[in-house]
């Protein structure tokens, strides 16, 4: 068998019920020129046993990590083992929504060889038993085509499972972050690659309380240090994009950072000088107005126009 066109990379951890659903959806794909790579952070043999039971015809490479690597290092290990021309990372609680999903991705890759490819998807909320179709608006797509840092304002791409990316061995996930890890990875790629969006919901994304993102969301001890780290890593010049500026404004407002000292307790980068300009303006706004969306946007715009000249 020759080189696979697509490597399906699955970083796994114990959740065999979810993983079984994913593996069954892989087995049902009409497209067949792919390999499967599973890197396993489990401390038992449950995942390994499941792989044998599912009987996937294509090549399946399995590696159990000892000790466990954690996210996103486990993702990177799977990527490093990929032999295909393209990488289709799939988290173990996500699965293909159609039997032809992989075929749609493969056709897009053949026709758009140098692109960052992603599709629409469906969020399945396990605890609430509801689903939600997710697709980006034309305006949002235009904004990230113009400036990838606009993703900080809203991640319109979605989780890694909805992407198909060239296996160029140049890009890996930053192991220093968890909450911003997807956005950081996408931005680094989009600075060099153009987007191709597949206007079909090809992936089902499982949303549950046991995910890493659930433990990070609305946790200032995680989110604020990561944003500060990202700011140091990429530079403050991207705050010239008003969407990025507004992201910082909302971060400080939503976590009720009311004093410079409140921000400094989270500062690991020692690079908060410009953020202090934003925070000074946030603090000056009466609490009633800062909580009302339309007023908050108005004062954010004034702050942006006032401070833009300081962005270097």
ZIRA-V865294 format. One record per run of one state. SS is the DSSP state (@ for helix, = for strand, . for the rest). FROM is the first residue (numbers start at 1). TO is the last residue. If there is no record, write none. Layout:
BEGIN
SS/FROM/TO
SS/FROM/TO
END
This chain:
BEGIN
./1/5
=/6/12
./13/15
@/16/27
./28/33
=/34/40
./41/45
@/46/54
./55/59
=/60/64
./65/72
@/73/81
./82/85
=/86/89
./90/93
=/94/96
./97/100
@/101/111
./112/114
=/115/125
./126/129
=/130/134
./135/137
@/138/146
./147/147
@/148/152
./153/159
@/160/162
=/163/166
./167/180
@/181/190
./191/193
=/194/207
./208/211
@/212/216
./217/219
@/220/234
./235/235
@/236/240
./241/241
@/242/254
./255/259
@/260/264
./265/272
@/273/284
./285/286
@/287/291
./292/292
@/293/310
./311/312
END
